[in-house]
Amino acid sequence: MWDNPGALNRVSDLLFAGAALIVLYWVIRFAIQQPVFSLAELRVLGSEQVSREQAAAIVKRDLKGTFFTLDIARLRSSFEKLPWVRRADVRRQWPDRIDVVIEEHQPLARWGNKALVNPQGEVFSAESKAKLPLLSGPDGTSAEVSTQYARMVDSFAKINRVPAEVHLTQRGAWQVKLDNGLTLEVEREQMESRIARFIEAYSRTVAPLKRRIEYVDLRYGNGFAVRVPEVAQMKDAVVRPGA
């Protein structure tokens, strides 16, 4: 190779290009760290729940570097750790601004005694003074319970009732408490069809009763049992909708 001028020229060109790239890298690195590229503003958009104090604490802790060197992933992670934030999109806006676009959790219901759940079935910890229904179930079932609750809202609207509580028990049974205090119990299998059967029969069976009804057992194959609390000495009455 040493006696080949063409090869030596190519090697020389490669070494020169490599050296130029290294110099260019350090020049750019030096330039982007200069005060001229300092950040002047951070805007939080799309949020009603993120307070000024929360945003200021994140800015003080994580808004480090310049427009080019800011750790976007770290800033996004910090906002997504806030109670009401479901997702944060961090965007650079030339020349000196950062926009944080927030997607907030929308509470569907309370989940147990300590958390909330959104329509996607995601459980999150936040404080809310809103009057919300109560959902619960074994670990990992929040998406299923939330989906079934939404379907029940549509179903019970046909008889002008609203589910106030929906619980999936450890053994797989559903317990539904309506806004009038009536509690329904139904097995996981054929749950939707049995609730539909109850709703279809409601106006001619349960609604006309002159007594307060506190419990309906939908686990029967061809009917349901109604409990009347005022008549404690009587056994549950079995109602057969087709009878």
C-alpha positions, 0 to 999 in steps of 0.5 A, spaced: 500 500 500 505 504 501 507 504 494 500 505 491 499 513 491 492 512 490 491 508 496 495 513 500 490 518 498 484 515 499 486 513 506 489 520 507 482 523 505 478 518 510 483 520 516 482 528 514 474 527 514 474 523 520 478 529 523 473 534 521 467 530 523 470 530 530 472 537 530 465 539 527 462 534 533 465 538 539 464 545 535 456 543 535 456 541 542 460 547 545 455 551 541 448 548 543 451 549 550 451 556 550 447 561 553 444 564 547 440 557 546 437 557 554 430 556 555 425 562 557 419 559 557 415 552 559 407 552 557 403 546 560 397 545 555 391 541 556 390 540 563 386 543 569 389 539 574 396 540 574 397 546 579 402 551 578 406 549 584 407 542 581 409 545 574 414 549 578 417 544 582 418 540 576 421 546 572 426 547 578 428 539 578 428 537 571 428 543 566 436 543 566 440 544 559 439 548 553 434 548 548 438 542 545 440 539 551 434 538 555 432 531 557 425 530 554 424 523 556 426 525 563 421 531 563 415 527 560 416 522 566 416 527 571 409 530 568 406 523 568 408 521 575 403 527 577 396 524 579 391 526 574 396 526 568 395 520 563 400 522 558 405 528 557 407 530 550 413 534 551 415 539 545 421 543 543 418 550 540 424 554 537 427 558 539 426 558 547 420 554 549 418 548 551 410 545 551 408 540 555 401 537 552 397 533 557 392 528 557 389 527 563 385 521 566 377 522 566 375 519 572 369 514 570 368 511 577 372 510 584 376 504 585 375 501 591 376 505 597 383 509 595 383 510 588 379 512 581 379 508 575 378 511 568 374 509 562 380 505 559 380 501 566 386 504 568 387 505 576 390 511 578 391 515 585 388 522 585 383 526 589 376 527 587 370 531 590 365 528 584 360 524 586 362 517 582 359 510 582 363 505 586 367 499 582 371 494 585 374 487 583 380 482 584 387 485 582 387 485 574 380 486 573 379 493 573 378 493 565 373 488 565 369 491 571 369 498 567 367 495 561 361 491 564 359 498 568 359 502 561 354 496 558 350 496 565 349 504 564 346 503 557 342 497 559 339 499 566 337 506 563 331 502 559 328 502 566 330 509 568 335 506 573 343 507 574 348 502 577 351 506 583 356 500 585 358 494 581 363 489 584 366 483 581 367 478 587 373 473 588 369 467 586 367 471 580 360 473 581 357 480 580 354 484 585 350 490 582 347 496 586 342 500 583 341 508 585 334 506 588 338 501 593 336 495 589 342 489 589 342 484 584 347 478 584 348 474 578 354 469 576 359 471 571 357 466 566 351 469 562 351 475 566 349 480 560 343 475 558 340 474 565 341 482 566 337 483 560 332 478 562 331 482 568 330 488 565 325 486 560 321 483 565 322 489 570 316 493 568 311 487 569 314 483 575 318 488 580 316 495 578 308 493 580 310 490 587 308 495 593 313 493 597 320 495 598 325 490 594 332 490 597 335 484 593 334 480 586 338 473 585 339 472 578 342 466 578 336 462 577 336 458 570 329 460 568 327 466 573 330 470 579 328 471 586 326 477 590 327 479 597 322 483 601 326 485 607 319 487 611 317 480 610 322 477 614 318 471 616 317 469 608 322 466 604 324 469 597 319 469 592 321 466 585 319 470 579 319 466 573 318 472 567 315 467 562 310 465 567 
